């Protein structure tokens, strides 16, 4: 079953996508396996799960990993096995889908635009899972889309300001809070829109900023993105710009959660009750 949450991409975005310029600039394959493997960032003291244990080890899905396994500032632990973040699922193998079924994935949230789905294909989802289309930037004005095709700081600021973005992110978070099983969310490369979703979730749960940044930068390790590879990798500056825009637009991150994402105290309590031990 599929639930559609988007009104579609703008005309300019559609034209850009038709020329191969995706807003995440993430259609390129990961760097060749012959390159030296990128090392993960140095873990903070609140990282409880190593990179091998965190990986889902899927064959046809990049950047697939558990979103939990961190200690919060007040000493709780973000549970593993309940939230997963990945790249797009269009090339998921039968074995990949079986693994996601084994992990009790009940919902798959696709953060890509409608045009990305048309160009790349729709998700393959595990048996019994519900698919949601939570388009983050497909409703952005043309002038915004023209400045966000480089997946830099402008794109990350649009995660806060673009029409429909708040609804897309909050839809994922509310499902995580109430779903009896595991929830998976993804974009194209699993690094930008997916990275901000994970950053928001972990921050709400009380994970410190340095550890949130560590989780975000793991995309460079799992995608083997060399330093300066903006096409395949991520930078802390981009993540910082999203947090900065949340502060600029709403006054604080907490206000962004309350007034932008419109998550209620009950929503936050449900997230913490489910994900913290």
Backbone bond lengths (Angstrom), bond angles and torsions (degrees), N, CA, C in turn:
res aa  C-N    CA-C-N  psi(-1)  N-CA   C-N-CA  omega(-1)  CA-C   N-CA-C  phi
1 X - - - 1.452 - - 1.518 108.21 -
2 X 1.348 118.32 142.24 1.454 122.85 -177.33 1.513 109.80 -129.15
3 X 1.331 116.20 133.51 1.446 122.28 177.76 1.518 107.89 -113.67
4 X 1.339 118.38 124.82 1.460 122.69 -175.64 1.514 109.82 -99.87
5 X 1.342 116.89 125.39 1.456 121.37 -178.53 1.534 112.41 -112.52
6 X 1.337 119.52 14.52 1.468 119.90 -172.84 1.513 111.89 -123.56
7 X 1.321 115.17 153.27 1.461 121.61 174.51 1.510 111.92 -95.81
8 X 1.340 117.52 -2.58 1.465 120.98 178.05 1.505 113.08 105.85
9 X 1.312 116.45 166.07 1.464 122.69 -177.33 1.519 110.47 -81.72
10 X 1.297 115.39 157.89 1.456 120.35 176.83 1.520 109.78 -72.70
11 X 1.359 115.85 164.21 1.456 119.71 179.89 1.520 111.55 -62.31
12 X 1.322 117.50 -39.32 1.466 118.96 -179.63 1.516 110.87 -67.40
13 X 1.315 116.83 -41.36 1.461 119.59 178.31 1.510 109.93 -62.28
14 X 1.323 117.29 -42.43 1.457 120.44 179.67 1.519 110.68 -59.67
15 X 1.347 116.15 -42.95 1.460 118.94 179.07 1.517 111.14 -64.38
16 X 1.328 116.43 -42.44 1.464 119.73 -179.94 1.511 110.88 -63.28
17 X 1.320 115.77 -42.28 1.461 119.54 -179.53 1.520 110.66 -65.76
18 X 1.321 116.65 -36.93 1.464 119.02 -178.95 1.520 111.88 -65.61
19 X 1.343 115.53 -21.75 1.464 120.46 176.59 1.518 112.13 -92.53
20 X 1.323 115.67 1.36 1.457 120.02 176.25 1.501 114.41 92.67
21 X 1.341 118.13 8.64 1.459 120.12 -179.39 1.509 109.63 -101.06
22 X 1.317 116.89 89.80 1.453 121.37 -179.48 1.518 110.67 -77.07
23 X 1.349 117.76 151.59 1.453 119.58 -177.66 1.510 112.90 -63.91
24 X 1.310 118.51 -24.49 1.457 119.81 176.33 1.508 111.59 -94.04
25 X 1.311 118.86 -2.74 1.456 124.65 -174.58 1.516 109.33 44.60
26 X 1.335 116.34 49.70 1.462 119.55 -170.07 1.506 113.65 -122.10
27 X 1.338 117.98 14.60 1.454 119.10 -179.29 1.522 112.48 -77.54
28 X 1.321 117.37 -18.33 1.455 119.06 -177.88 1.517 110.48 -66.36
29 X 1.333 115.68 149.73 1.454 120.06 176.05 1.514 109.26 -67.54
30 X 1.352 117.45 154.35 1.454 119.07 174.53 1.519 110.16 -59.06
31 X 1.325 118.28 160.47 1.452 120.80 -179.96 1.518 111.57 -54.22
32 X 1.311 115.74 152.45 1.457 120.99 -175.83 1.520 111.11 -59.74
33 X 1.343 114.92 146.27 1.455 120.24 -177.70 1.521 112.05 -64.92
34 X 1.353 116.86 -16.95 1.463 119.48 -179.32 1.526 111.69 -74.61
35 X 1.320 118.87 -16.97 1.444 121.05 177.35 1.526 110.21 -71.89
36 X 1.321 115.58 155.46 1.455 120.04 177.97 1.522 109.84 -63.10
37 X 1.322 116.31 135.85 1.456 120.62 -177.94 1.525 110.47 -65.74
38 X 1.320 115.32 128.99 1.460 121.14 176.34 1.528 108.90 -67.15
39 X 1.302 116.22 139.32 1.459 120.97 178.30 1.526 110.03 -85.71
40 X 1.323 118.42 148.27 1.466 120.14 177.44 1.514 110.80 -69.47
41 X 1.334 117.38 158.92 1.467 119.03 175.53 1.524 110.48 -64.30
42 X 1.311 115.91 158.43 1.463 119.81 178.30 1.525 109.21 -65.10
43 X 1.332 117.58 126.87 1.465 119.19 -178.30 1.521 111.64 -71.46
44 X 1.302 116.13 148.65 1.459 120.39 171.70 1.529 108.32 -81.65
45 X 1.303 115.90 174.68 1.456 119.69 178.50 1.511 114.09 -69.34
46 X 1.336 116.60 -8.93 1.471 120.74 -178.66 1.518 113.27 -102.39
47 X 1.338 116.35 10.72 1.465 120.90 174.51 1.529 107.89 -89.56
48 X 1.320 116.93 118.28 1.458 121.61 -173.31 1.521 113.70 -106.58
49 X 1.339 117.84 -10.94 1.463 122.05 -177.42 1.523 108.35 -126.31
50 X 1.318 117.52 129.26 1.458 119.46 -178.35 1.530 111.26 -78.68
51 X 1.311 115.99 171.96 1.462 120.50 -172.69 1.522 112.88 -65.70
52 X 1.332 117.76 -33.79 1.465 119.91 178.90 1.520 111.20 -67.64
53 X 1.325 116.50 -44.98 1.464 120.47 -179.52 1.525 111.51 -69.73
54 X 1.320 117.09 -28.59 1.465 120.73 -178.42 1.532 112.06 -74.36
55 X 1.329 117.38 -31.29 1.463 121.38 -176.89 1.521 111.57 -67.42
56 X 1.336 115.78 142.24 1.465 120.75 175.35 1.520 111.42 -85.39
57 X 1.338 116.92 -9.65 1.467 121.80 177.05 1.528 112.63 55.25
58 X 1.336 115.91 43.55 1.457 120.44 177.72 1.519 109.78 -83.51
59 X 1.322 116.86 151.08 1.461 121.84 -174.56 1.528 112.63 -85.59
60 X 1.322 117.38 -39.33 1.456 121.03 -173.23 1.509 114.12 -112.49
61 X 1.322 117.54 11.19 1.464 122.22 -176.89 1.524 108.28 -128.30
62 X 1.336 116.50 124.01 1.461 120.00 -177.58 1.519 111.37 -85.70
63 X 1.340 115.22 156.40 1.468 121.97 169.91 1.525 111.76 55.85
64 X 1.326 116.33 38.58 1.465 121.72 -175.43 1.522 109.76 -95.15
65 X 1.339 115.36 118.15 1.465 118.71 -174.09 1.519 112.74 -156.78
66 X 1.326 113.90 163.56 1.460 121.75 176.55 1.518 108.97 -75.91
67 X 1.322 117.33 138.07 1.460 121.49 -178.84 1.522 112.61 -89.79
68 X 1.328 118.13 -4.38 1.459 120.90 -178.37 1.512 112.19 -99.31
69 X 1.330 114.95 -160.00 1.452 119.89 177.91 1.514 114.58 85.37
70 X 1.343 117.34 31.95 1.460 122.07 177.98 1.523 109.65 -125.98
71 X 1.326 116.14 150.61 1.456 121.70 174.22 1.525 108.65 -93.14
72 X 1.328 116.58 137.99 1.457 121.14 178.43 1.524 110.18 -85.42
73 X 1.328 115.29 168.83 1.463 120.31 -178.71 1.517 112.29 -63.01
74 X 1.336 117.73 -26.05 1.463 120.14 179.91 1.527 112.96 -98.78
75 X 1.335 116.84 13.93 1.452 120.24 170.52 1.515 116.61 93.52
76 X 1.330 118.30 1.99 1.457 120.43 174.73 1.534 109.94 -80.32
77 X 1.321 115.31 169.75 1.462 121.62 178.31 1.520 109.68 -120.85
78 X 1.330 117.00 132.67 1.466 121.25 174.62 1.524 107.62 -77.75
79 X 1.313 115.91 117.13 1.464 121.01 -175.17 1.526 111.58 -63.24
80 X 1.306 115.28 147.62 1.458 121.44 172.99 1.524 108.89 -94.88
81 X 1.340 115.15 166.45 1.454 120.70 175.63 1.511 114.84 81.33
82 X 1.338 117.71 9.88 1.467 120.39 -177.51 1.526 113.21 -121.31
83 X 1.326 117.52 -26.61 1.463 121.64 -179.36 1.524 108.41 -136.14
84 X 1.325 115.40 130.99 1.462 121.60 179.11 1.516 109.92 -125.98
85 X 1.340 115.81 145.43 1.466 121.91 176.86 1.519 108.21 -126.23
86 X 1.350 115.66 137.15 1.461 120.07 -174.54 1.516 110.50 -148.50
87 X 1.342 114.96 176.36 1.451 121.41 163.76 1.520 109.14 -83.40
88 X 1.344 115.87 -176.19 1.475 120.33 -175.65 1.531 111.49 -61.00
89 X 1.322 114.25 153.76 1.463 121.36 -172.53 1.526 113.28 -103.16
90 X 1.327 117.55 13.43 1.467 118.67 -174.69 1.524 112.54 -66.43
91 X 1.336 117.43 -24.49 1.465 121.07 -179.57 1.531 112.28 -107.23
92 X 1.305 116.89 16.57 1.461 120.08 179.03 1.533 109.89 -60.63
93 X 1.317 116.33 133.96 1.461 120.83 178.71 1.521 109.85 -84.63
94 X 1.317 115.63 169.14 1.461 119.55 175.82 1.527 110.62 -58.64
95 X 1.338 115.64 -38.46 1.467 119.63 178.77 1.528 110.90 -65.92
96 X 1.341 116.81 -37.63 1.465 120.53 177.27 1.525 110.49 -61.64
97 X 1.326 115.84 -46.84 1.460 120.07 -178.46 1.524 110.92 -64.79
98 X 1.324 116.35 -37.86 1.465 119.93 176.87 1.527 110.85 -63.11
99 X 1.342 116.45 -38.20 1.462 120.46 178.81 1.526 111.13 -66.63
100 X 1.324 116.94 -40.56 1.459 120.02 177.99 1.521 111.18 -67.24
101 X 1.313 116.70 -35.32 1.458 120.01 175.16 1.523 110.20 -65.03
102 X 1.334 116.24 -42.48 1.464 120.46 178.36 1.523 110.99 -60.72
103 X 1.327 116.04 -31.78 1.458 120.84 179.52 1.526 112.56 -85.47
104 X 1.322 116.73 7.56 1.467 123.35 173.90 1.526 112.91 64.30
105 X 1.349 116.99 37.98 1.459 120.06 176.20 1.524 108.70 -71.11
106 X 1.319 116.28 117.06 1.466 122.23 -178.25 1.526 112.73 -101.41
107 X 1.349 116.57 -24.50 1.467 120.57 -179.13 1.517 109.62 -134.49
108 X 1.340 115.16 141.88 1.466 122.26 173.49 1.521 107.20 -123.84
109 X 1.332 116.94 121.30 1.460 122.04 -179.72 1.523 109.44 -107.45
110 X 1.318 116.01 115.47 1.462 123.51 -179.52 1.520 108.40 -96.49
111 X 1.332 117.03 113.04 1.455 122.46 -177.21 1.521 113.25 -90.50
112 X 1.325 117.88 3.48 1.459 121.45 -177.87 1.532 111.48 -74.11
113 X 1.325 115.01 164.70 1.463 120.26 174.06 1.532 109.82 -76.50
114 X 1.308 115.48 164.47 1.460 120.56 175.79 1.517 111.04 -60.00
115 X 1.336 117.14 -40.03 1.454 120.17 -179.79 1.531 111.16 -65.17
116 X 1.314 117.37 -38.83 1.465 119.47 176.01 1.525 110.59 -60.06
117 X 1.290 116.20 -41.90 1.463 119.61 178.02 1.523 110.78 -62.18
118 X 1.327 116.06 -40.19 1.466 119.47 -179.33 1.519 111.56 -68.31
119 X 1.335 116.86 -39.21 1.452 120.73 -178.13 1.525 112.59 -76.18
120 X 1.312 116.97 -39.27 1.461 121.80 -172.44 1.517 113.38 -99.75
121 X 1.311 116.04 -21.85 1.452 120.63 -176.78 1.518 111.43 107.43
122 X 1.310 115.32 157.80 1.460 120.29 178.71 1.518 109.33 -82.07
123 X 1.317 114.84 164.99 1.456 120.73 -178.85 1.517 112.55 -64.11
124 X 1.316 114.48 149.62 1.451 121.61 158.79 1.518 105.64 -96.21
125 X 1.305 116.85 126.82 1.462 119.42 -175.01 1.518 109.97 -118.86
126 X 1.326 116.79 151.19 1.469 119.76 179.14 1.524 111.58 -65.14
127 X 1.305 115.23 153.74 1.459 121.20 -177.80 1.525 110.96 -55.84
128 X 1.335 115.08 132.21 1.453 120.78 176.15 1.513 115.11 83.96
129 X 1.330 118.29 -5.08 1.462 121.01 -178.78 1.523 110.57 -85.82
130 X 1.325 115.92 147.91 1.454 122.56 174.88 1.516 109.26 -95.05
131 X 1.329 117.20 134.30 1.459 121.58 178.56 1.518 110.23 -100.77
132 X 1.335 116.06 133.01 1.458 122.86 176.22 1.525 109.05 -117.55
133 X 1.316 116.66 139.62 1.464 120.80 174.56 1.513 107.57 -106.18
134 X 1.326 116.70 105.08 1.461 123.51 -179.33 1.528 108.43 -110.95
135 X 1.321 117.06 79.84 1.460 122.94 -174.65 1.528 109.81 -70.64
136 X 1.318 116.53 115.24 1.458 121.23 -175.16 1.523 112.30 -77.67
137 X 1.329 118.83 -46.30 1.471 120.38 -169.57 1.521 113.94 -121.56
138 X 1.321 118.16 7.42 1.457 120.08 -177.47 1.513 114.91 -67.45
139 X 1.345 117.68 -16.69 1.461 120.66 179.50 1.528 112.58 -102.39
140 X 1.315 116.72 7.07 1.462 119.57 -178.87 1.521 110.50 -65.43
141 X 1.343 118.40 145.72 1.467 121.09 177.87 1.529 110.73 -60.62
142 X 1.346 117.35 152.40 1.471 120.51 -178.89 1.525 113.35 -53.69
143 X 1.350 116.96 -39.54 1.461 118.44 -178.21 1.526 111.57 -66.97
144 X 1.330 116.87 -29.20 1.463 120.00 176.10 1.519 109.51 -72.43
145 X 1.335 116.24 -45.58 1.458 119.44 -178.61 1.524 111.63 -62.39
146 X 1.332 117.32 -33.49 1.463 120.20 -179.70 1.517 111.65 -64.59
147 X 1.326 117.50 -23.86 1.466 120.81 -177.35 1.520 112.35 -102.05
148 X 1.317 117.88 1.74 1.465 118.92 -174.51 1.520 113.10 -115.49
149 X 1.327 117.41 6.39 1.457 118.58 -176.83 1.522 113.17 -72.28
150 X 1.341 117.40 -10.17 1.460 120.35 -179.26 1.513 112.91 -91.32
151 X 1.322 118.36 0.00 1.468 122.57 179.62 1.518 111.84 57.42
152 X 1.322 117.37 33.21 1.446 121.22 178.42 1.511 111.89 -100.06
153 X 1.322 116.31 -151.81 1.454 119.89 -174.48 1.528 112.57 -64.79
154 X 1.337 117.32 -30.91 1.467 118.89 179.11 1.521 111.31 -63.20
155 X 1.321 116.40 -39.02 1.458 119.51 177.76 1.521 110.43 -62.86
156 X 1.313 116.60 -44.07 1.460 120.26 -178.13 1.519 112.16 -66.46
157 X 1.318 116.58 -34.39 1.465 118.86 174.52 1.526 110.75 -67.08
158 X 1.329 116.36 -33.28 1.467 120.18 177.68 1.526 111.67 -66.92
159 X 1.333 117.87 -22.88 1.468 119.69 175.00 1.526 110.52 -59.87
160 X 1.312 116.65 -25.86 1.464 121.19 -179.78 1.521 111.44 -93.43
161 X 1.322 116.61 -35.11 1.465 120.44 -168.97 1.522 115.46 -104.15
162 X 1.320 119.16 -20.21 1.467 121.11 -174.66 1.525 111.32 -68.33
163 X 1.329 117.59 138.54 1.462 120.06 175.49 1.528 110.33 -57.29
164 X 1.316 115.40 133.16 1.458 120.45 178.13 1.512 114.65 89.52
165 X 1.348 117.82 -16.54 1.465 119.58 -176.86 1.525 111.54 -65.58
166 X 1.327 116.84 -45.65 1.462 119.37 -179.24 1.523 111.24 -60.15
167 X 1.332 115.77 -41.71 1.468 119.39 -179.55 1.524 111.06 -65.13
168 X 1.336 116.54 -37.44 1.458 120.14 179.46 1.523 111.09 -64.42
169 X 1.327 117.12 -50.06 1.456 120.27 -178.57 1.527 111.54 -65.76
170 X 1.321 116.80 -42.08 1.462 118.81 -177.97 1.525 111.50 -67.82
171 X 1.341 117.35 -30.71 1.455 119.60 177.08 1.517 111.99 -61.81
172 X 1.332 115.90 -39.18 1.465 119.63 177.30 1.516 110.43 -66.01
173 X 1.317 116.73 -46.29 1.463 120.94 -175.25 1.521 111.75 -65.91
174 X 1.317 117.36 -39.39 1.469 119.38 178.32 1.529 111.12 -66.07
175 X 1.322 116.28 -37.24 1.462 118.64 178.29 1.525 110.57 -66.02
176 X 1.329 116.95 -42.18 1.458 119.95 177.16 1.522 110.20 -57.10
177 X 1.329 116.79 -41.16 1.464 120.96 -176.20 1.516 113.18 -66.08
178 X 1.334 117.02 -32.62 1.465 119.79 -170.90 1.519 114.48 -111.96
179 X 1.328 117.46 -13.25 1.459 120.03 -175.02 1.526 110.24 -71.41
180 X 1.331 117.70 132.23 1.467 119.29 179.86 1.519 114.26 -72.72
181 X 1.335 116.43 -14.62 1.457 120.40 179.20 1.511 111.51 -114.50
182 X 1.324 116.01 -155.13 1.459 121.91 179.96 1.524 110.28 -90.89
183 X 1.335 115.78 151.06 1.459 123.27 -179.61 1.526 108.54 -120.64
184 X 1.336 116.32 136.65 1.460 122.92 176.89 1.517 108.18 -119.10
185 X 1.337 116.81 134.15 1.467 120.13 173.62 1.518 109.30 -128.15
186 X 1.334 115.51 150.55 1.460 120.28 -176.62 1.516 110.90 -158.90
187 X 1.346 115.27 160.27 1.465 121.62 167.88 1.519 106.93 -120.10
188 X 1.313 118.90 -130.12 1.455 120.13 178.21 1.524 110.82 -87.94
189 X 1.317 116.06 -60.95 1.460 120.62 -178.79 1.519 113.14 -95.15
190 X 1.328 116.99 -7.40 1.451 120.33 -179.12 1.515 113.09 72.77
191 X 1.354 116.84 28.39 1.460 118.35 -173.71 1.527 114.59 -126.94
192 X 1.325 118.95 -31.76 1.462 121.28 -173.72 1.533 111.61 -100.98
193 X 1.310 117.91 -76.06 1.460 119.94 176.04 1.527 111.05 -60.20
194 X 1.327 115.58 -41.02 1.459 120.15 176.63 1.526 110.49 -65.61
195 X 1.341 116.89 -40.42 1.452 120.78 179.83 1.512 112.61 -61.87
196 X 1.347 116.68 -41.00 1.465 118.97 178.85 1.526 110.66 -69.59
197 X 1.317 118.41 -38.22 1.466 120.39 177.52 1.520 110.48 -58.19
198 X 1.326 116.34 -46.18 1.460 120.49 179.49 1.525 110.99 -65.11
199 X 1.331 117.29 -40.42 1.464 120.88 179.84 1.522 111.01 -62.58
200 X 1.320 116.32 -42.15 1.465 120.31 178.67 1.522 110.00 -64.41
201 X 1.322 116.77 -47.08 1.458 120.52 -179.01 1.526 111.15 -58.72
202 X 1.326 116.83 -50.77 1.461 120.29 -176.85 1.530 111.38 -64.75
203 X 1.326 116.97 -36.71 1.463 119.50 178.49 1.522 110.83 -66.79
204 X 1.315 117.57 -42.24 1.466 120.61 176.24 1.522 110.86 -58.29
205 X 1.320 116.16 -38.21 1.461 120.65 -177.75 1.525 112.71 -74.83
206 X 1.335 117.58 -12.35 1.450 120.29 176.81 1.510 115.30 103.01
207 X 1.343 117.53 14.64 1.456 120.99 176.32 1.530 108.39 -76.33
208 X 1.348 116.83 137.85 1.456 120.81 -177.04 1.524 111.13 -67.85
209 X 1.337 115.19 158.94 1.464 121.18 -173.11 1.536 112.10 -62.38
210 X 1.341 118.15 -40.25 1.462 119.55 -179.34 1.526 111.41 -62.00
211 X 1.326 116.61 -38.13 1.467 120.19 179.72 1.521 110.72 -73.11
212 X 1.317 117.16 -36.47 1.467 120.90 174.22 1.527 109.87 -60.01
213 X 1.325 116.56 -42.58 1.465 120.27 178.73 1.524 110.78 -66.02
214 X 1.320 117.45 -38.53 1.465 120.99 175.60 1.529 110.21 -57.21
215 X 1.328 117.19 -48.14 1.466 120.75 -179.96 1.523 110.33 -59.85
216 X 1.311 116.00 -41.87 1.463 121.21 179.83 1.522 111.46 -63.04
217 X 1.329 116.95 -46.44 1.468 121.51 -176.72 1.522 113.13 -71.99
218 X 1.326 117.84 -12.61 1.461 119.75 175.71 1.527 112.03 -60.11
219 X 1.329 117.65 -20.35 1.468 119.71 176.83 1.525 110.96 -58.86
220 X 1.323 117.83 -34.34 1.464 120.03 178.08 1.525 110.81 -64.08
221 X 1.314 116.52 -37.44 1.469 120.83 178.83 1.522 110.67 -70.19
222 X 1.328 117.08 -51.26 1.462 120.10 -175.73 1.528 112.78 -70.21
223 X 1.328 117.51 -24.20 1.462 121.34 177.30 1.534 111.41 -99.46
224 X 1.324 116.52 0.42 1.461 122.10 -179.32 1.528 111.11 51.87
225 X 1.322 115.90 47.37 1.460 122.28 -179.44 1.521 109.34 -90.82
226 X 1.331 116.21 118.68 1.454 121.42 -179.30 1.532 110.58 -70.90
227 X 1.328 116.05 162.33 1.464 120.59 177.43 1.522 110.23 -53.97
228 X 1.317 115.87 133.33 1.452 120.83 178.00 1.514 114.94 82.79
229 X 1.341 117.86 0.52 1.463 121.29 179.97 1.524 109.18 -85.89
230 X 1.326 115.55 85.64 1.465 120.39 -177.87 1.522 112.18 -69.00
231 X 1.335 116.93 -22.21 1.452 120.20 -178.61 1.521 111.68 -68.51
232 X 1.329 116.09 -44.68 1.462 120.63 -174.49 1.517 114.25 -105.16
233 X 1.326 116.62 -15.65 1.454 119.40 -172.81 1.515 114.06 -114.74
234 X 1.332 114.68 -170.89 1.460 122.47 -179.60 1.532 108.22 -132.71
235 X 1.326 115.35 165.26 1.457 120.62 176.94 1.515 109.40 -134.41
236 X 1.318 115.66 149.04 1.460 120.18 178.87 1.527 110.97 -61.41
237 X 1.340 117.23 -30.32 1.466 120.37 -179.83 1.520 111.78 -62.02
238 X 1.332 116.86 -36.36 1.462 120.14 179.41 1.533 109.98 -66.43
239 X 1.321 116.08 -45.76 1.467 119.15 178.51 1.524 110.62 -62.23
240 X 1.332 116.60 -42.70 1.460 120.19 179.41 1.521 111.30 -59.05
241 X 1.338 116.87 -35.50 1.460 119.89 -177.90 1.524 111.30 -66.81
242 X 1.339 117.32 -33.44 1.468 119.84 177.46 1.527 110.42 -68.24
243 X 1.329 116.90 -44.28 1.464 119.37 176.56 1.527 110.56 -62.25
244 X 1.338 116.55 -40.36 1.457 120.28 179.02 1.525 111.19 -63.24
245 X 1.353 116.69 -41.83 1.458 119.48 179.78 1.514 111.50 -66.40
246 X 1.331 117.44 -36.14 1.468 120.49 175.81 1.524 109.86 -60.13
247 X 1.343 116.62 -41.32 1.461 120.11 178.32 1.518 111.32 -68.04
248 X 1.335 117.06 -40.78 1.457 120.55 -178.93 1.530 111.56 -65.43
249 X 1.325 115.46 -44.45 1.468 119.69 -174.54 1.520 112.25 -76.95
250 X 1.324 116.75 -38.64 1.466 119.96 -171.34 1.520 113.90 -116.89
251 X 1.319 118.26 -6.57 1.456 120.14 178.15 1.513 114.43 96.03
252 X 1.324 117.23 -28.29 1.464 122.21 178.37 1.517 108.58 -168.31
253 X 1.331 115.56 164.79 1.466 118.87 176.85 1.518 110.85 -63.54
254 X 1.326 117.42 -41.47 1.471 120.28 179.85 1.523 110.90 -60.67
255 X 1.332 116.79 -39.63 1.464 119.57 177.53 1.526 111.18 -66.45
256 X 1.336 117.09 -37.00 1.466 121.15 175.51 1.522 110.74 -58.84
257 X 1.308 116.37 -43.95 1.469 120.27 179.49 1.520 110.25 -64.62
258 X 1.338 116.56 -43.12 1.461 120.90 -176.30 1.526 112.76 -76.88
259 X 1.332 117.17 -48.08 1.463 120.81 -171.76 1.521 113.60 -96.27
260 X 1.345 116.90 -27.63 1.456 120.51 177.96 1.521 111.54 -88.80
261 X 1.310 115.89 -61.07 1.467 120.00 178.72 1.524 112.27 -74.49
262 X 1.329 115.60 -20.21 1.468 122.57 179.14 1.537 111.62 59.53
263 X 1.313 114.80 40.08 1.459 119.54 172.68 1.523 108.27 -84.86
264 X 1.312 115.43 129.09 1.454 121.04 -178.20 1.532 110.44 -83.80
265 X 1.332 117.70 164.89 1.465 119.35 173.14 1.522 112.25 -54.21
266 X 1.329 117.01 -34.03 1.464 120.21 178.31 1.530 110.64 -67.57
267 X 1.332 116.88 -39.00 1.472 120.25 177.03 1.531 110.27 -61.39
268 X 1.326 116.21 -45.02 1.470 120.26 -178.10 1.525 110.20 -66.70
269 X 1.319 116.19 -41.18 1.466 119.62 178.33 1.523 110.43 -62.00
270 X 1.334 116.76 -39.19 1.471 120.53 179.50 1.521 110.96 -66.16
271 X 1.333 117.35 -40.57 1.461 120.76 176.98 1.523 110.53 -60.00
272 X 1.314 116.20 -47.04 1.453 120.13 -177.97 1.525 112.00 -68.28
273 X 1.323 116.59 -37.90 1.460 119.73 -179.96 1.534 110.52 -64.21
274 X 1.333 116.60 -37.19 1.453 120.25 -177.88 1.527 112.00 -77.89
275 X 1.335 116.54 -40.47 1.459 119.28 -166.37 1.526 115.01 -102.03
276 X 1.338 118.14 -14.16 1.463 119.17 -177.63 1.504 112.20 -105.73
277 X 1.313 114.84 140.64 1.471 120.55 174.18 1.525 109.11 -125.98
